[in-house]
Amino acid sequence: MRTSSSRPGRRAAIAAVAVVVTGTTLLTGCGSDDDGGKGGASGQGGGKITLRIGTFGSFGYDDKTGAKLYAEYERLHPNIKIEESNVSDGQKYWDTLKLRLAQNSGVADIQAVEVGYIAEATGPAMANKWVDLGKEGGANLGAFLDWKVKQATTADGRVIGLGTDIGPMAICYNKDLFAKAKLPTDRDAVGKLWAGDWSKFIETGEKYKAAAPAGTAFHDSASGLFNAVVSSDPVQYANASGELDWENSPGVKKAWETAVKAAQGGLTAKLRQFDEKGTWNAAFKNSKFATVACPSWMTGIIKDQAGPANKGKWDIAAPPVAGNWGGSFLAVPKAGKHTKEAAELAAWLTAPAQHAKVFAVNGNIPSSKDTLLSSAVQEAKLPYFGDTPVGKIFSSAAVGITPAAISRYDGQVKTFLTDNGILDIEQRGTDPAKAWENVKKLVDDKIDQ
């Protein structure tokens, strides 16, 4: 899964989170407990073990709105109790996790890692902090997309993360708002409005603005648009050798120019995605914007945040240019208390059968080869989106994914570009040239290359 598309800068604070399954309120990454004896993942002998999972965004495992995988695993393993602590802000999550890994203390038994940070997690400073899941836990690495495994493999061949999902991209749109703005609502016709070029997406936004329902905007966030555009380019933040080279990247330049045009043209709702106050979430429920860049994991967020009152109002169209935005991994810190049991749970949660269950409920496109090509995914529809062929749309997009080279600084640079660059232009009217220089200073000051 992917999370915050626009994340705060290096304002480091520990984010308060809520446990979404059994247990008390936690901070992301609190240690695990024995409730009486060591036990084992087989559920035979010993007392109950509490395994804690630290996540961000919407992974779709939980027992409230997800696929109820925790409850299923607990039934299969009576001596295991699972608690998930979840935050909306992925950057704060990662900053906190890095600090705790450095201290070898306070980590969860399983920690999610977003693809923007996986190169840092496998890099020389952090590679030895993780259990080798190629050897522990029993995961079938051959079931995953080859490039997904490669992303989580260290220089010496250890696999530190198991793939949860990938992020093939589309555009989700509010059919009611499109109709009121006198735009087509049929998904094929909508996709044709901007097919092949992000500049056509901007042109469609200008048409929407000319007839927009009062109090609404065409797109949710210029930062989200930036992420969508850069994710559709073969060259992003790193060069072919995996070295950070964002200033010379044609993908970053195109994304910046597109996002700036949308912000200055009044085409966005000026929202920060995944903001802690919940303003972005509330805007889904109140139908304040007509489109959102929509990697597959975004469908679960729309379902949860737009709520039952808007069921059937959202549809999914092809993006201007295909791309992959996001996707995550489950990793097991060596500093965790129950690494054996955690590795087994991570392997089970990321197995093809569980990938299919999560997709059926949450729309997260699986990173396992057979599941991606299965009829369960190919023919799937999500009840919230009515008759939309969600599986066909996203699985077709996934087949053509060629991952861009990534550096260990991609996540940080993206944060600076979106929250300290694009967001300042969008919300404060900062001159784009000045905003760009501000980003350069942040990168120079905060990243030690």
Disulfide bonds with the S-S distance in Angstrom:
Cys172-Cys294 2.09
